[in-house]
């Protein structure tokens, strides 16, 4: 009987066989589990976009450069944007956050790998015992522990995939920061040029008003019939022009400060631009592919958030399934340091832990349902972001066409106002017309028309930049 007993011990299942039995036993309650009936999350969503933009003009597609800055044909503008991309502090901070996210992503991947730790300890004590000699003791310890969770159902892989998607969100946000910075730098540069032109116009208007005043004073002193009221009105206009010069100088300096901050410079307000605004190509190419909008960084980030939320929802559902964790440890404690690594003193252990959640107050099931709801929320967020993107593109396209038409009318207005100004001044000097108000009115009309043309041309540039920002790039390059 004793031999049979020893024989039965040797013919039992191996450790690997016992492990398989544990997995089978843990899976039995799974068949009766009613907690896994959750709505499946969605990893992607398609938003219907128009075949072409409604506000685009008719005609054949145009061929333009793949770089949206080249649309403006201005080397100084390109240099201004390059300076901003190289020195802007917000962009540098965004780059640092992207590096931080990358390291966090690497750290998160450790969840699927084994862990190991090494520990040491040491102690020394002296015990007094009356008249007897004191006793001394020392103790040293060495321990090694390792653990690993087997990813039976892919829960950890889902979490890793969600982390990868989170990193994709950060990368998309960084690309968005670069695009936004480039657009803002270009707009700030155009604003600076426009204020330079407005300041030049203000000086020109002041000179013109001063000439009118001198003519009025000369006629008044010569007794040609012009009264003191004409002189006072002329002086009023000169004072108003001097005030306009100071106000425009302030606008120019503020525009310079805005550009300097974007380029990482101290906002001294001393930066000066050339006197000519960049020129636009005749018009936006017709038939711009609507799917170009998918390049937009905010939409790319929103799609990555959908995928991340779907993977986390999958992981939350799989958290209800059994988990297999393996752990191993080895340790020793000796009274002499020389024995610390003596194999005779080492003790080792290895264990396998298979757990199946049974009841946690509904917490895990609630987490799973909440994760699916979070996935649905990201889908709705993406849909709303896409609709806003479509609106921005359509509005920019409509504004581009309208501003171009307005500029054509305003050019005619400037030409006619300039002719009227010259004629009124000539009639006043020749005595054909002695009404100074007509002279001042024609001058103001000409100044307002020229000022309006400067502002409208700048508005066209600003709107075209907004169009590229809304499209996420130029009119040609497709998303990759």
BAPA-559242 format. One record per atom (N, C-alpha, C): x, y, z; residue in three letters. Coordinates in steps of 0.05 Angstrom, whole numbers, plus 5000, padded with zeros to 4 digits. Example, Ala and Ser with C-alpha at 12.3 -4.5 7.8 and 13.67 -1.06 7.14 Angstrom:
2
526448865156ALA 524649105156ALA 526449345156ALA 525749555142SER 527349795143SER 525850015157SER 
This chain:
480
501749765000UNK 500050005000UNK 501750255000UNK 504050245014UNK 505850475015UNK 506950524988UNK 507850314974UNK 508950354947UNK 506850464928UNK 504350354931UNK 502150464914UNK 501650764919UNK 501850844944UNK 501551124951UNK 503651294938UNK 506151204940UNK 508351354927UNK 507951364897UNK 507051144885UNK 506651124857UNK 504451324848UNK 502351344864UNK 500151534857UNK 501151824858UNK 503051894875UNK 504052164876UNK 505652224850UNK 507152034840UNK 508852084817UNK 507152094791UNK 504851964791UNK 503251954767UNK 501252184765UNK 501252374784UNK 499452604784UNK 500052794762UNK 498452994758UNK 498853184736UNK 501453354741UNK 502753434720UNK 505053604722UNK 504253884729UNK 506154064737UNK 505454344742UNK 504054474719UNK 505054424695UNK 503754544671UNK 500854444668UNK 500554174674UNK 497854064672UNK 495954194693UNK 496954224717UNK 495354354738UNK 494554634730UNK 496354784717UNK 495855054708UNK 493555054687UNK 493654864669UNK 491454844649UNK 488854784662UNK 488854614683UNK 486454544697UNK 485254794711UNK 487054964722UNK 486155204735UNK 484755384715UNK 485855414691UNK 484655584671UNK 481855484663UNK 481655214660UNK 479055094653UNK 477055144675UNK 477855094701UNK 476055134723UNK 475155424726UNK 476955614721UNK 476255894724UNK 474355974701UNK 474555834679UNK 472755914657UNK 469955814659UNK 469455624678UNK 466755514681UNK 464655714689UNK 465255894708UNK 463156094715UNK 462756294692UNK 464656304674UNK 464456504652UNK 462156434634UNK 461556184631UNK 459456104613UNK 456756204622UNK 456456224649UNK 453956314660UNK 453956614666UNK 456056754658UNK 456257034664UNK 454457204647UNK 452757364659UNK 450857534644UNK 451757824643UNK 454257874652UNK 455158144654UNK 456458244629UNK 456758074608UNK 458358144585UNK 456558254562UNK 454058304567UNK 452258394545UNK 452358694543UNK 454458794530UNK 454759084526UNK 454759144497UNK 453959394491UNK 454059484463UNK 456959514455UNK 457559414431UNK 460359424422UNK 461059704415UNK 463559794423UNK 464460064416UNK 465160084387UNK 465260324376UNK 465960364348UNK 468660504347UNK 470460394331UNK 473160494328UNK 473360714308UNK 471560724289UNK 471760924267UNK 468961024261UNK 468861254248UNK 466261364238UNK 466761514212UNK 464961494194UNK 465061634169UNK 463061854169UNK 463862104164UNK 462062324162UNK 461762404133UNK 459262404124UNK 458862474096UNK 459662764090UNK 461262804070UNK 462163064062UNK 461163124033UNK 460863374026UNK 459963433999UNK 461963353978UNK 460963283955UNK 462763213933UNK 464563443926UNK 463563683928UNK 465163923924UNK 463964143940UNK 465364353945UNK 464364573962UNK 462264733948UNK 460064793961UNK 457864933949UNK 458665223940UNK 460465343956UNK 461265623950UNK 463465643930UNK 464565413920UNK 466665433901UNK 465565523874UNK 467165673859UNK 466265773833UNK 466465553813UNK 465065593791UNK 465165383770UNK 467665413753UNK 468365203738UNK 470665213721UNK 472464973727UNK 474564953711UNK 476364723714UNK 478164763738UNK 478964533749UNK 480764553773UNK 483364693765UNK 484364843784UNK 486864983780UNK 489164823792UNK 491464873781UNK 493864743792UNK 495464943808UNK 495764883833UNK 497265063851UNK 499464913865UNK 501065063878UNK 503264943893UNK 502264783917UNK 503764583924UNK 502964423948UNK 503464563974UNK 505164763974UNK 505664913998UNK 503765153999UNK 502065174019UNK 499965384019UNK 501165664021UNK 503565694033UNK 504765954034UNK 505566054007UNK 506165873989UNK 506965963962UNK 504566093947UNK 502266053958UNK 499866183946UNK 500166483946UNK 501766593964UNK 501966883968UNK 504367003954UNK 506066843942UNK 508266943926UNK 509867163940UNK 510667113964UNK 512067313980UNK 514267183997UNK 516767233990UNK 519067104004UNK 519167214033UNK 518667474036UNK 518767584063UNK 516667444081UNK 514367384070UNK 512267244086UNK 513266974093UNK 514566834075UNK 515566564081UNK 517666584103UNK 519466784101UNK 521466814122UNK 520266874149UNK 518167034149UNK 516867104174UNK 515666854187UNK 514366684172UNK 513166444182UNK 515366254192UNK 517566224176UNK 519766054185UNK 520866134211UNK 521166404215UNK 522166504240UNK 520366434263UNK 517766454259UNK 515866384280UNK 516066084287UNK 516165914267UNK 516365624272UNK 518965554286UNK 521065704282UNK 523565644294UNK 523865744323UNK 522465964330UNK 522966094355UNK 520566124373UNK 518166054364UNK 515766104381UNK 515865924406UNK 515366044429UNK 515565904454UNK 513265704458UNK 510865774449UNK 508565594452UNK 509065344436UNK 510165374412UNK 510765134395UNK 512864964408UNK 514865084420UNK 516964934434UNK 515664774458UNK 513864914472UNK 512464774494UNK 510864534483UNK 509464574460UNK 507964354449UNK 509764124441UNK 512164194430UNK 514063974423UNK 514963824448UNK 515463974470UNK 516263844494UNK 513963664505UNK 511463754503UNK 509263584512UNK 508963334494UNK 509663364469UNK 509463124451UNK 511662924459UNK 514063024466UNK 516162844476UNK 515362714502UNK 514062874519UNK 513162754544UNK 511062534539UNK 509262584520UNK 507262384514UNK 508462134503UNK 510562164487UNK 511961934476UNK 513161764498UNK 514461894517UNK 515661744539UNK 513461604556UNK 511261744560UNK 509061624575UNK 507961384560UNK 507861404534UNK 506961174518UNK 508860934521UNK 511460994521UNK 513360774525UNK 513060654553UNK 512660824573UNK 512260714600UNK 509760544602UNK 507660624588UNK 505160474590UNK 505460194578UNK 507160164558UNK 507559904545UNK 508659694565UNK 509759784588UNK 510859594607UNK 508759414620UNK 506259494617UNK 504159334630UNK 504059044618UNK 504959014594UNK 504858754581UNK 507358594585UNK 509358714598UNK 511958574601UNK 512358484630UNK 514058294635UNK 514658204662UNK 515958424678UNK 515658414705UNK 516958604723UNK 518758444741UNK 520858574750UNK 522758444768UNK 523858664787UNK 524358584812UNK 525458774831UNK 527458624849UNK 529458774858UNK 531558664875UNK 531658824900UNK 531558684924UNK 531658824949UNK 533858724967UNK 535058894982UNK 537158825001UNK 536558945028UNK 537558825049UNK 537258935076UNK 539658855093UNK 540159015113UNK 542358955131UNK 541959075158UNK 542858945179UNK 542459055206UNK 544658965225UNK 545159125245UNK 547259065265UNK 546159155292UNK 546458985313UNK 545359055339UNK 547358965361UNK 547259105384UNK 548859035408UNK 546959015431UNK 547058785446UNK 545258745469UNK 546958735495UNK 546258915513UNK 547558925539UNK 546158715557UNK 547758565574UNK 546758355591UNK 548058365618UNK 547658585632UNK 548758615659UNK 551858605659UNK 552858435676UNK 555758415678UNK 557058245657UNK 555358095643UNK 556457925622UNK 557258095598UNK 559057985582UNK 559858135558UNK 557458185540UNK 557458415527UNK 555258485508UNK 555358295484UNK 552958225474UNK 552858045451UNK 552258215426UNK 553558145405UNK 553258285379UNK 551958105359UNK 550258215342UNK 548958055321UNK 548758225295UNK 548858095273UNK 548458225248UNK 546658055230UNK 545258195212UNK 543358055195UNK 543358185167UNK 543458015146UNK 543458105119UNK 541357955103UNK 539958095085UNK 537957965069UNK 538158045040UNK 537357865023UNK 537357914994UNK 534757784983UNK 533257934967UNK 530757824956UNK 530457904927UNK 529257734911UNK 528757784883UNK 525857704878UNK 524257884866UNK 521457824860UNK 520957894831UNK 519257734818UNK 518557774790UNK 515557714787UNK 514257844768UNK 511457804763UNK 510757854734UNK 508557734725UNK 507757774698UNK 504757694696UNK 503257864682UNK 500457794678UNK 500157704649UNK 499157464646UNK 498757354619UNK 496257494606UNK 496657614583UNK 494457754569UNK 492657554555UNK 491057414570UNK 489457194558UNK 487457294538UNK 486257524543UNK 483957604526UNK 484657854510UNK 487157954512UNK 487858194497UNK 487258454511UNK 486558444537UNK 485858694551UNK 488258884552UNK 490558774558UNK 492958954559UNK 493759054532UNK 493358894511UNK 493858984484UNK 491959204476UNK 489459184485UNK 487559404480UNK 488459664493UNK 489359644518UNK 490359884531UNK 492760004518UNK 494559824508UNK 496859934493UNK 495960064467UNK 494059954453UNK 492960074429UNK 491660344435UNK 490260364458UNK 489160624466UNK 491260824472UNK 493460734485UNK 495660924490UNK 496961014464UNK 497160844444UNK 498260924418UNK 496461134405UNK 493861094408UNK 491961294397UNK 492161554412UNK 492561544438UNK 492961794453UNK 495361944443UNK 497461794437UNK 499861924427UNK 499362034399UNK 497761904384UNK 496962014357UNK 495362274361UNK 493762294382UNK 492362544387UNK 494362764393UNK 496362704409UNK 498362914415UNK 499862994390UNK 500562804373UNK 501962874349UNK 500263044331UNK 497662974329UNK 495863134312UNK 495563414324UNK 495463434350UNK 495263704363UNK 497763864357UNK 500063734357UNK 502563874351UNK 502563974322UNK 501663804304UNK 501463894276UNK 499464124274UNK 497364104289UNK 495464324289UNK 496664584300UNK 498364554321UNK 499664794332UNK 501564914312UNK 502964754296UNK 504664854275UNK 503065004254UNK 500964874245UNK 499265004224UNK 498065264234UNK 497065254258UNK 495865494270UNK 497865714273UNK 500265644282UNK 502365844286UNK 503165964259UNK 503565794239UNK 504265894212UNK 502166094202UNK 499566014206UNK 497366194197UNK 497366454213UNK 497766434239UNK 497666684256UNK 500066864249UNK 502366734244UNK 504766894237UNK 504367034211UNK 503166894191UNK 502667014165UNK 500667244168UNK 498567204184UNK 496567414188UNK 497767654202UNK 499467594222UNK 500667814237UNK 502567974218UNK 503967834200UNK 505767974182UNK 504068154162UNK 501868044153UNK 500168204135UNK 498968444150UNK 498168404175UNK 497168624191UNK 499268844194UNK 501768764198UNK 503968954201UNK 504269114175UNK 504268984153UNK 504569124127UNK 502169314123UNK 499769224129UNK 497369394126UNK 497569644143UNK 498469614168UNK 498669854185UNK 500870034175UNK 503069924163UNK 505070094151UNK 503870254128UNK 502270124112UNK 500970274090UNK 498970484100UNK 497470414121UNK 495670604132UNK 497070844144UNK 499470794156UNK 500971014167UNK 502071194145UNK 502971064124UNK 503871224101UNK 501571394089UNK 499171274088UNK 496871424079UNK 496171654098UNK 496471604124UNK 495871814144UNK 497772054140UNK 500371994136UNK 502272214131UNK 501572354105UNK 500772204085UNK 500072334059UNK 497572514062UNK 495672424078UNK 493272584083UNK 493972834099UNK 495772804118UNK 496673044133UNK 497973244115UNK 499673154097UNK 500973334078UNK 498873474061UNK 496973324052UNK 494873434034UNK 493273644049UNK 492473584074UNK 490973774090UNK 492574024096UNK 495173984100UNK 496874224105UNK 497074394080UNK 497174284057UNK 497174434032UNK 494574594029UNK 492374454035UNK 489774594033UNK 489674834052UNK 490674784076UNK 490575004096UNK 492375234087UNK 494675184076UNK 496275404067UNK 494875554045UNK 493575414027UNK 492075544005UNK 489875724017UNK 488375614036UNK 486175764049UNK 487276014062UNK 489475984077UNK 490576214092UNK 491576424072UNK 492776334050UNK 493776524030UNK 491476684018UNK 489376544011UNK 487076683999UNK 485676864020UNK 485676774045UNK 484476944066UNK 486077204070UNK 488677174071UNK 490377414074UNK 490277594050UNK 489877474026UNK 489677634002UNK 486977763998UNK 485177704016UNK 482477834014UNK 480877733991UNK 481177473984UNK 479777363961UNK 476977283967UNK 476177333991UNK 473377273998UNK 473077044018UNK 475176894021UNK 474976664040UNK 474976784068UNK 473176684085UNK 472976784112UNK 474576624132UNK 474376714157UNK 475776584179UNK 474776294183UNK 472276244176UNK 471175974180UNK 472675774163UNK 473375854138UNK 474875664121UNK 477575604134UNK 478875804146UNK 481475764159UNK 481075574182UNK 478975614198UNK 478575444221UNK 477975154213UNK 476475124192UNK 475874854183UNK 478474714172UNK 480074874159UNK 482574754149UNK 484374674172UNK 484574844192UNK 486174774215UNK 485074534230UNK 482374514231UNK 481174284244UNK 481974024230UNK 481974034203UNK 482673794188UNK 485673724192UNK 487373924194UNK 490173864199UNK 490573734227UNK 489173844247UNK 489373724274UNK 488273434274UNK 486073384260UNK 485073114258UNK 486972924244UNK 488373034224UNK 490272864209UNK 492672804227UNK 493573004242UNK 495872954261UNK 495072744282UNK 492572754292UNK 491672554311UNK 491572284297UNK 490672274272UNK 490472014258UNK 493271894254UNK 495272054250UNK 497971954247UNK 498871824273UNK 498371954296UNK 499171844321UNK 497671584327UNK 495071584321UNK 493471344326UNK 494471104309UNK 495071164284UNK 496070954266UNK 498770864273UNK 500471034284UNK 503070954294UNK 502770754316UNK 500870804334UNK 500270614356UNK 499370344345UNK 497570354325UNK 496770104312UNK 499069954300UNK 500770094286UNK 503169974274UNK 504969844294UNK 505469984316UNK 507269874337UNK 505969634350UNK 503369634354UNK 501969414367UNK 502069164348UNK 501669214322UNK 501868994303UNK 504668884303UNK 506669054306UNK 509468954307UNK 509968784332UNK 508768874355UNK 509068724379UNK 507768444377UNK 505468434365UNK 504168174362UNK 505867984345UNK 507068094324UNK 508767924307UNK 511267844323UNK 512368024338UNK 514867964353UNK 514367744373UNK 512167754387UNK 511567534407UNK 511367264393UNK 510067254370UNK 509767004355UNK 512466894347UNK 514367074341UNK 517066984332UNK 519066954355UNK 518066974380UNK 519866934403UNK 521567164409UNK 520967404398UNK 522567644404UNK 521367804427UNK 522967984438UNK 521868164458UNK 519968364443UNK 517568414454UNK 515668584441UNK 516368884442UNK 518368964428UNK 519169234428UNK 517569414410UNK 516269294390UNK 514669454371UNK 516369584350UNK 518869494347UNK 520669624328UNK 520869474301UNK 519669244299UNK 519869094274UNK 518369244252UNK 519569254229UNK 518269394206UNK 518069194183UNK 515969234167UNK 515569054144UNK 515769214118UNK 515769074096UNK 515769214071UNK 513169354066UNK 512969524047UNK 510669694044UNK 508469574026UNK 508969344014UNK 507069213996UNK 505968964008UNK 503268934007UNK 502068684016UNK 502668463996UNK 502768214005UNK 503067983987UNK 500767983967UNK 501367873943UNK 499367863922UNK 498167583922UNK 495567573917UNK 494167313915UNK 493967233885UNK 493766973881UNK 493166873855UNK 490266943848UNK 489566933823UNK 486867033814UNK 484566933831UNK 484566683838UNK 482266583853UNK 482766303863UNK 480966203880UNK 481065933890UNK 480365743868UNK 481965523865UNK 481265323844UNK 478465213849UNK 476965183828UNK 474365063830UNK 474564763835UNK 472464653847UNK 472364363851UNK 474464253870UNK 474964403892UNK 476864303912UNK 475764043924UNK 477363833925UNK 476263583936UNK 475463623965UNK 473063533972UNK 472063573999UNK 473563404020UNK 474663174010UNK 476063004029UNK 478763114038UNK 479563344026UNK 482063474036UNK 481763554066UNK 479263594074UNK 478763694101UNK 479563484122UNK 479763234113UNK 480563024132UNK 483463054142UNK 484963234128UNK 487763284137UNK 487763454162UNK 485563594167UNK 485563784190UNK 486463644215UNK 488463764230UNK 489463624254UNK 487263574275UNK 485363764278UNK 483363714298UNK 481563484291UNK 481063434265UNK 479463204258UNK 481162944261UNK 483662954254UNK 485462724258UNK 485562654288UNK 485762854305UNK 485762804334UNK 483162694343UNK 480962784333UNK 478362684341UNK 477962394332UNK 478962324308UNK 478862044300UNK 480561864318UNK 482861964326UNK 484561804344UNK 483261774372UNK 481761974380UNK 480361954406UNK 478161744404UNK 476761724382UNK 474761514378UNK 476061244381UNK 478261204367UNK 479560944369UNK 480560874397UNK 481661074410UNK 482661034438UNK 480360964456UNK 478161104454UNK 475861044471UNK 474660774465UNK 474760684440UNK 473760414433UNK 475560204446UNK 478060244445UNK 479960044456UNK 479660034487UNK 479260264499UNK 478860264528UNK 476260134536UNK 474260174519UNK 471660034524UNK 472059734522UNK 473559644502UNK 474059354500UNK 475559254524UNK 477559404533UNK 479159324557UNK 477359314582UNK 475459504584UNK 473659504607UNK 471859254607UNK 470959174584UNK 469358934583UNK 470958684590UNK 473458674580UNK 475158444585UNK 476158434614UNK 475858664629UNK 476558654657UNK 474758474673UNK 472458394662UNK 470558214675UNK 471457924672UNK 473357874654UNK 474257604649UNK 476457524669UNK 477057264670UNK 479157174689UNK 481957294681UNK 483557334702UNK 486257434698UNK 488257234709UNK 490357184693UNK 492356994701UNK 494957154707UNK 495857144732UNK 498257284739UNK 500257084750UNK 502657094741UNK 504856924750UNK 506857094766UNK 507756974789UNK 509657114806UNK 511756924815UNK 514157024819UNK 516356854829UNK 517957024848UNK 519056894869UNK 520757034888UNK 522956864899UNK 525056984906UNK 527356854918UNK 528557034939UNK 529156924962UNK 530257084983UNK 531856935003UNK 533557075018UNK 535156945038UNK 535757145061UNK 536157035084UNK 536857205107UNK 538957055123UNK 541357175126UNK 543657045139UNK 544757225160UNK 546457105178UNK 547657265199UNK 550557335193UNK 551557255169UNK 554257335160UNK 554057415131UNK 555357635125UNK 555157735098UNK 556357545078UNK 558257385086UNK 559557195067UNK 557656975058UNK 555556935075UNK 553556725068UNK 551256825051UNK 551357085045UNK 549057205032UNK 548357075006UNK 550357004990UNK 549956884964UNK 550356584964UNK 550456464988UNK 550756174990UNK 548156034981UNK 548255864960UNK 545755734951UNK 544355584972UNK 545855484992UNK 544555325013UNK 542655495030UNK 543055755030UNK 541255925045UNK 538956045029UNK 538956015002UNK 536956134985UNK 534355984988UNK 532156134987UNK 529456014986UNK 528056134962UNK 526555974948UNK 525156064924UNK 522255984924UNK 520656124909UNK 517856054906UNK 516856154879UNK 514956014869UNK 513656094844UNK 510656034847UNK 509056214838UNK 506156174842UNK 504656274817UNK 502456154812UNK 500656244791UNK 497956324804UNK 496956564797UNK 494556654809UNK 492456704787UNK 490356564787UNK 488256604768UNK 485756704782UNK 484856944775UNK 482657064789UNK 480357114770UNK 477957084780UNK 475457144764UNK 473757324781UNK 473257574771UNK 471457754786UNK 468657634788UNK 467657624812UNK 464957514817UNK 463057744824UNK 463757894844UNK 461858104853UNK 463558334865UNK 463258574853UNK 464658814863UNK 462659044864UNK 460258984871UNK 458259184874UNK 457459314847UNK 457959174825UNK 457259274799UNK 459259474788UNK 461559504801UNK 463459714793UNK 464559654765UNK 465459404761UNK 466659344735UNK 464659364712UNK 462259264716UNK 460259294696UNK 459559584690UNK 459459744711UNK 458960034707UNK 461260164692UNK 463660084699UNK 465960194684UNK 465860124654UNK 464959874648UNK 464759794620UNK 462659954606UNK 460359984619UNK 458160144606UNK 459060434603UNK 460460544623UNK 461360814621UNK 463360854599UNK 465060654594UNK 467060674573UNK 465660664546UNK 463560514543UNK 462060514517UNK 460760784513UNK 459660894535UNK 458461164532UNK 460461374525UNK 462961344536UNK 465061534529UNK 465761514499UNK 465761264489UNK 466261224461UNK 464161354444UNK 461561334452UNK 459461464437UNK 459661774438UNK 460661874461UNK 461062164463UNK 463162264444UNK 465362114441UNK 467462194422UNK 466462194394UNK 464662004387UNK 463561994360UNK 461862244355UNK 460262324374UNK 458662574371UNK 460462814369UNK 462562824385UNK 464463044385UNK 465763064357UNK 466462834346UNK 467662844319UNK 465662944298UNK 463262854300UNK 461262944281UNK 460863244282UNK 460763354306UNK 460363644309UNK 462863794299UNK 465163694305UNK 467663824295UNK 467763824265UNK 466863604253UNK 466863584224UNK 464863794212UNK 462563824224UNK 460664014215UNK 461764294217UNK 463064354239UNK 464264624242UNK 466464664221UNK 467964454215UNK 470064474195UNK 468764534167UNK 466664394161UNK 465264454135UNK 464264744134UNK 463164834157UNK 462265114157UNK 464465314153UNK 466765264166UNK 469065444163UNK 469965454134UNK 470065224121UNK 470965224093UNK 468965364075UNK 466465304078UNK 464365424062UNK 464365734066UNK 464565824090UNK 464566104096UNK 466966244084UNK 469366114086UNK 471766234075UNK 471666244044UNK 470566044032UNK 470266044003UNK 468366263994UNK 466066284008UNK 464166494001UNK 465266774005UNK 466766814027UNK 467967074032UNK 470167134012UNK 471666934003UNK 473666973983UNK 472567093957UNK 470266983948UNK 468967083924UNK 467867363928UNK 466567403951UNK 465267663957UNK 467367883959UNK 469567833974UNK 471668033978UNK 472968103951UNK 473367903933UNK 474467963907UNK 472668153891UNK 470068113892UNK 468168283878UNK 468168563891UNK 468268573918UNK 468268833931UNK 470768993924UNK 473068853922UNK 475568993915UNK 475369123887UNK 474068993868UNK 473769103842UNK 472169373843UNK 469969373858UNK 468469613861UNK 469969833877UNK 471469743897UNK 472969943913UNK 475270073898UNK 476469923879UNK 478470043862UNK 477270273846UNK 474870223835UNK 473570433820UNK 472970673838UNK 472070613862UNK 471470833881UNK 473971003887UNK 476270863891UNK 478771013897UNK 479471193873UNK 479271083849UNK 479971243825UNK 478171483823UNK 475571453826UNK 473671673823UNK 474071873846UNK 474571783870UNK 474971963893UNK 477472133889UNK 479572013878UNK 482072153873UNK 481572373852UNK 480072313831UNK 479472513811UNK 477772743822UNK 475872673839UNK 474172873851UNK 475773053870UNK 477672933885UNK 479373093903UNK 481073293887UNK 482273213865UNK 483873393849UNK 482173613837UNK 479773543827UNK 478073743815UNK 477173953835UNK 476373853859UNK 475474043880UNK 477674233888UNK 480074133891UNK 482374303899UNK 482974503877UNK 482874423852UNK 483374593830UNK 481274813828UNK 478774743831UNK 476574943829UNK 476875143852UNK 477675053875UNK 477875233898UNK 480175433894UNK 482375323883UNK 484675503879UNK 484175703856UNK 482675613836UNK 482075793814UNK 479675983819UNK 478475943842UNK 476176113848UNK 473576033835UNK 473575803822UNK 471075713809UNK 469075633831UNK 470075523852UNK 468375443875UNK 469675543900UNK 468175693917UNK 469375793941UNK 468375653966UNK 467275413962UNK 466175253985UNK 468375063994UNK 469675134017UNK 471774964027UNK 470774694036UNK 468174674044UNK 467074424053UNK 467174214030UNK 466774304006UNK 466874113983UNK 469774003980UNK 471674173984UNK 474474083982UNK 475173884004UNK 474373954029UNK 474873774051UNK 473373514049UNK 470873524039UNK 469273284036UNK 470573104015UNK 471373213993UNK 472573043972UNK 475172923982UNK 476673073998UNK 479172964008UNK 478672734028UNK 476672774045UNK 475972564064UNK 474972314049UNK 473372354028UNK 472472124013UNK 474771964000UNK 476672113989UNK 478971983977UNK 480671833998UNK 480971954021UNK 482571824042UNK 481171574052UNK 478571594056UNK 476971354066UNK 477071134045UNK 476871204020UNK 476871003999UNK 479570853998UNK 481771013999UNK 484370883999UNK 484870714024UNK 483970814047UNK 484170664072UNK 482570414070UNK 480170434059UNK 478470194056UNK 479669984038UNK 481070074017UNK 482269883999UNK 484569734012UNK 486169874028UNK 488269744043UNK 487169534062UNK 485069604076UNK 483869424095UNK 482569184081UNK 481269234058UNK 479969024044UNK 481968824033UNK 484168924022UNK 486168744012UNK 487468574034UNK 487768704057UNK 488768544080UNK 486668334088UNK 484068414087UNK 481968224094UNK 481967984075UNK 482468034050UNK 482667814031UNK 484967624038UNK 487167734045UNK 489467564053UNK 488767414078UNK 487567544098UNK 486867414123UNK 484867184118UNK 482967234100UNK 480967034094UNK 482166804079UNK 484066854061UNK 485366634046UNK 486966464065UNK 488266594084UNK 489766434105UNK 487866264121UNK 485566384128UNK 483566234143UNK 482565994127UNK 482366034101UNK 481465814084UNK 483465584085UNK 485965644083UNK 488065434084UNK 487965304112UNK 487565464132UNK 487365354160UNK 484965174162UNK 482665254150UNK 480265084151UNK 480664824136UNK 482064834114UNK 482564594097UNK 484764424109UNK 486364534127UNK 488564384138UNK 490964374120UNK 491264564101UNK 493564564084UNK 492964704057UNK 494264624036UNK 493964744010UNK 491464633996UNK 491264693971UNK 488964603956UNK 489364333942UNK 491564203947UNK 492263963931UNK 493063723948UNK 494863763968UNK 495963533981UNK 493863383997UNK 493763113992UNK 491862954005UNK 492862854032UNK 490962764049UNK 491762664076UNK 493162404073UNK 495062354091UNK 496562104091UNK 496461974118UNK 
